């Protein structure tokens, strides 16, 4: 029930964000909802996550910090980098990513150990107000740091909101 409430909140925020005025995109808050263990044995879990995407610097690299939780209690917190590649100027982006983080299995899949690496790609459409809607596929693996290294794939819908667009929602200009 709690995950359904989170999904409803995610969709409500995304819908309200579409109606926001245009903003200069700098830092983003990215929300994602999707399937954890999506491409392996047909036994996927629901995943909900949040990611802070800092302003891009040289070569459109963007530091990221985030985490996710699954409906089976698996947790993953990470830090890494996105690379924003414009396919269509200010409209369509290919976003490869890499991160390293700490994993807690909960009742979810055993990935072999606490240290896990994430690599993946997102295809995102940017609206005129700089909000982005995307589809992301990621792979988590421990790179054989441990004896067990099954890996897992995630497939998610992402919605990214420029942080400066929250100003009007919390009393700013």
N, C-alpha and C positions, 0 to 999 in steps of 0.2 A: 504494500500500500504506500509506503514511504517513497519508493522509487517512482510510482505513478504520480505522486504529488510533485516530485522533482521534475519529472518529464513535463507535467502541465505547466509548472512555473517557467521552465526553459522555453516552451512554446509561447507562453504569454509574453515573456520578455522579448523574444524574437519578433513577435507580431507588433508590439509597441515600438520597437526599435526601427522597424521599417517605416514608421510614420514620423520619425524624428527629422529635424532639419539637418542639412548637410554640415559636416564638420571636417576640420583638418585632421587627418588620421596621423596619430603618433603612436602612443601606447594602446594596446588592445586588451580586452578581456574576451577570451574565446571559450565558449561553452560547447561541449560535445555530448552526443548521445548516440549509442550504437551497440554493436555486437562485439563481445570479447570472446576469443577463441572461435572466430567467425569462419575460418577457412580450413579447419582441420577435420575433426571427427563428427561434425554435425551437432555437437552439444555445446552451443554457445550460451553465454550469459549476457545480461544487459549491463552496459557500462555507461556511467555518467562521469564527466570530467570538466575541470576548469583549467584554463591556462592563461597566464599573464605573458603577453608578447610585448617586449620593450620596443622603443623606437629603433628603426633600422639604422645601421651605421654603414661603414664602407662595404661596397659590393652587395648592398641590400641584405646584409646579414642581420638577424634580429634575435637577441637573447630571449630565451623562454624559460618559464618556471611554471610547473603545474602538477596536477595529480588527477587520479581517477579512482573510483570505487565501483565494484561490480555488485550485482544482487546476491552474490555468494560470499561477499565480505572481503574479497581480494582488494588490496590497496597498493597504489604505486605513486610515489612522489619523485619528481625529476627536475633536472635543469639541463638546458642544451641550447640549440640554435636552430632557427628557421632561415631559409634562404628564399626571399621573395623574388620570383622571376616573372616579370610582366610578359604575358603572351599577347594580350591586347592592352594598350596603354590605359591605366587606371580603371580597368574593367575585368580582366581575367588573369588570374595568377596561378602559377605552378609553384608549390611551396614544399621542396624537400626539407627534411628535418632529421636531426640527430640529437639524442639526449642520453644521459646516464642517471640512474636513480635507484631508489630502494623499494623493494617489493615485499609485501606481506601477503601470504597465501590465503588467510582466512579459511573458508570452506571451498575456495576456488582451486584452480589448477596449480599443481606443484611445478614451479619453473626451475627448481634445482638449487636456488640460493637467493640471498637478499639483494645482491648487486645485479641489476639488469640494464641492458642497453636497449634503446628504442631508436629505430630508424623507419622512415616512411616518407609518404608524399601526400599532399593535399592539392586538390584543384578547387579554387575558390573564385566565385563571381563577386565583384565589388559593386554595390549600388551607388547611386549619386551621393548619398549621405555618408559614404565610406564604410558602411557596414558590409560585412562579407558573409556569404553563405557558401559552404564548401562540403566536399566529400573527401574523407581522409582514410588512408589505409596505412597501418603501422605494423611493425614486427618487433616483438620483445624477445630478447635472448640474453643469456649470460655469457656469450662468446666462449663457451667451454671453460669458464673459470671454475666450475664445479663438475663433478662426475656426471650429473644429470643436466641435460640442456635440451628440453623438448621444444622450447620456443612457443610463441602464441601470436596470432594475428588479430588485429582489431579493425573493424570497418565502422566509420562514424560519420554522422552528419555534424558539421560544425557551424556555429554562428558566432562571428567575431564583431564586437562593438568597440569603437574608439572610446577610450576612457573619458576624453573631454566631452563626450555627448551625455555623460551622467550628470554633469554640472547642473542642468536644468531640473533634473529629477531630485536632487538633494539640496536645492536652495542656491545653486550657483547661477551665473549669468547665462 
